[in-house]
Amino acid sequence: MKQLKGKRALVTGVASGIGRAIAMELADQGTHLVLVDVDGDGLAKTSALTRQRGVEAIALQTWNKLTLAPMRHWPMGVRLTF
């Protein structure tokens, strides 16, 4: 498997279920994350859990699917920070 330590990934649907499981697995492998979900409480929990594993995690709460597309309209700080 390709080494993921120090790489970056964007994961959606991280408040629970498969999205959270993917985020946790990536964090365990040392991948820095941008986490996205509509559920603010679940997003905050997943963000805290991934940070406990020693990786950088940026949490972005969205309000609908259209917020994700197109990404070129995301705040410039997200692109610069990540």
C-alpha positions as CSV (number, residue, x, y, z in Angstrom):
1,M,0.0,0.0,0.0
2,K,1.2,3.5,-0.8
3,Q,2.6,5.4,2.2
4,L,0.2,8.1,3.4
5,K,2.1,9.6,6.3
6,G,2.4,13.4,5.8
7,K,0.1,13.4,2.8
8,R,-3.2,15.4,2.8
9,A,-6.8,14.3,2.2
10,L,-10.2,15.8,2.0
11,V,-12.9,13.6,3.5
12,T,-16.7,14.3,3.4
13,G,-19.4,12.9,5.6
14,V,-17.1,12.5,8.6
15,A,-19.7,13.0,11.4
16,S,-20.4,9.3,11.5
17,G,-20.3,6.0,9.7
18,I,-18.0,5.3,6.7
19,G,-16.9,8.9,6.5
20,R,-15.7,8.9,10.1
21,A,-14.1,5.5,9.7
22,I,-12.2,6.7,6.6
23,A,-11.0,9.8,8.5
24,M,-9.9,7.8,11.5
25,E,-8.0,5.3,9.3
26,L,-6.2,8.1,7.4
27,A,-5.3,9.8,10.7
28,D,-3.9,6.5,12.0
29,Q,-1.7,6.4,8.9
30,G,-0.5,10.0,9.6
31,T,-2.5,11.8,6.9
32,H,-3.4,15.4,7.5
33,L,-7.1,16.1,6.9
34,V,-9.7,18.5,5.7
35,L,-13.0,17.2,7.3
36,V,-16.4,18.2,5.9
37,D,-19.9,17.5,7.1
38,V,-23.3,19.2,7.6
39,D,-23.5,17.8,11.2
40,G,-21.5,20.3,13.3
41,D,-21.5,18.2,16.5
42,G,-20.3,15.0,14.7
43,L,-17.8,17.0,12.7
44,A,-16.3,18.5,15.9
45,K,-16.1,15.0,17.5
46,T,-14.4,13.5,14.5
47,S,-12.0,16.4,14.3
48,A,-11.0,16.1,17.9
49,L,-10.5,12.3,17.5
50,T,-8.3,12.7,14.5
51,R,-6.2,15.5,16.2
52,Q,-5.6,13.2,19.1
53,R,-3.8,10.9,16.7
54,G,-1.3,13.7,16.1
55,V,-2.4,14.9,12.6
56,E,-3.5,18.3,11.5
57,A,-7.3,18.5,10.9
58,I,-9.3,21.4,9.4
59,A,-13.0,21.1,10.0
60,L,-15.5,22.7,7.6
61,Q,-19.2,22.6,8.2
62,T,-21.4,22.8,5.2
63,W,-25.1,23.4,5.0
64,N,-25.9,21.6,1.7
65,K,-24.3,19.7,-1.1
66,L,-24.0,22.8,-3.2
67,T,-21.5,24.3,-0.7
68,L,-19.0,21.7,-1.8
69,A,-19.1,22.5,-5.4
70,P,-17.3,24.2,-7.0
71,M,-14.3,24.1,-4.8
72,R,-12.8,27.1,-6.5
73,H,-15.3,29.2,-4.6
74,W,-14.0,28.0,-1.2
75,P,-12.3,30.6,1.0
76,M,-8.7,31.2,-0.1
77,G,-7.5,30.5,3.4
78,V,-8.5,26.8,3.1
79,R,-6.3,26.4,0.0
80,L,-3.4,28.2,1.6
81,T,-3.6,26.5,5.0
82,F,-3.9,23.1,3.5
